Amino acid sequence: MINRFAVILAAGQGTRMKSKLYKVLHPVCGKPMVQHVVDQVSLLDLKKLVTIVGHGAEKVKSQLGDVSEYALQEEQLGTAHAVMQAAPYLGNEDGVTLVVCGDTPLITSSTMEALLKQHNRVGAKATILTAVAEDPTGYGRIVRNSEGHVEKIVEHKDATEDERKICEINTGTYCFDNKLLFKALSNVSNDNVQGEYYLPDVIEILKNEGEIVSAFQTDSFDETLGVNDRFALSQAEQTMKARINKMHMLNGVTIIDPNNTYISADSIIGRDTVIYPGTSILGHTEIGSNCEIGPNTEIKDCSIEESTSIRQSVAHDSTIGKNVAIGPFAHIRPSSSISDDVKLGNFVEVKKSTFGKGSKASHLSYIGDAEVGEDVNIGCGSITVNYDGKNKYLTKIEDGVFIGCNSNLVAPVTVGKGAYVAAGSTITQDVPGNALSIARARQVNKEDYVDQMINKKNS
């Protein structure tokens, strides 16, 4: 099998983005653009991947990790100059090298695989990924010869009237015979207005040497979109969102209103789950089968098991079991673990807490820094008082406990197995198992008090 290599161009700052964040790190559906590209390229059975970094090099390296080697382009002197930085890694290798830009987040492995197969099938030394543009203005045109091979690439400003009628355009993604690529790169000139070294010049060099230059035309113009500004970023976002939603629907997920549903690229959703409008599923979230999510719900970096319902609520960085009912208007904050058959109702907030199987907090409660056992009932308006202004403390509520409405559990405190806490209590000491704890002022009724006050005012 022919060795395959890839070079990803990710050195530019992207001044047209008008952002402190380097261009290739701008997210599309929750994942940086360059990560989308690397994830797709990595499906191609490569021997080696080299990413060209420049602006924001350390942040790009931190994002991509050890899946790639890195070459630094200290000065951004054009695309040919960028690829040349990979010479120490690839210059002497035999095989085929794919060159793709890190700001093309919509490109797919299947398209790149087809490009590579076309390259090998016709015995080309360079193959260009092309697309048909409805409006090719500003793009380099692909001029083919009678055999269908590329005769030349003509930039729009240099094209004749007939050449400008050509709608097949250069997308900026290529594959090359590796050794011929690096040989040709050494002959690329910067004798142009910008004083830069351009990768398309390699095509002209190879043509002049009598080599075959081929082209593979993708039927998806959207895949070739290069993101250079915030408007293009929004276009990529919409296209990626539609692609992700379609994938889930074809896999058996019901999305009631795809135009108003946002699902990150790394989310996994089981069959027969229903996603209602206004829902955002972010980060690395995994949702089981037969769930109901939404409407107007935000979930990020959560693991949710089957047959769970989350309505008009927010859940972040937590694990949620089977047959759980959450919402409406609940908030599951990070580091929470919700077991099977739990109910967390309206205006319940849970933070860094565990809920045992079958426990309930049906409404208007705050449970923070707590360990809640199985089959616990937490009454309306009850809270764990976990913070003294400096430190946070743990509340333990053991199995089978009943917490009456409007109770305060002042941590650190433990309510023993099977105990009852009377409504309106403020618990500051441990409650033994099977005990009834009452911690509230004794009720005093002052009879005729209102009449006495009225008479006093009138006297």
MODAMO-V84538 format. One line per field, one symbol per residue. ss: DSSP state (H for helix, E for strand, C for the rest). A space follows every 50 residues. Layout:
ss=???
//
This chain:
ss=CCCEEEEEEECCCCHHHCCCCCHHHCEECCEEHHHHHHHHHHHHCCCEEE EEECCCHHHHHHHHHHHCEEEECCCCCCHHHHHHCCHHHHCCCCCEEEEE ECCCCCCCHHHHHHHHHHHHHCCCCEEEEEEECCCCCCCCEEEECCCCCE EEEECHHHCCCCHHHCCEEEEEEEEEEHHHHHHHHCCCCCCCCCCCCCCH HHHHHHHHCCCCEEEEEECCHHHHCCCCCHHHHHHHHHHHHHHHHHHHHH CCCEECCHHHEEECCCCEECCCCEECCCEEEECCCEECCCCEECCCCEEE CCEECCCCEEECCEEECCEECCCCEEECCCEECCCCEECCCCEEEEEEEE ECCEECCCCEEEEEEEEECEEECCCCEECCCCEEECECCCCECCEEECCC CEECCCCEEECCEEECCCCEECCCCEECCCECCCCEECCCCCCCCCCCHH HHHHHHHHC
//
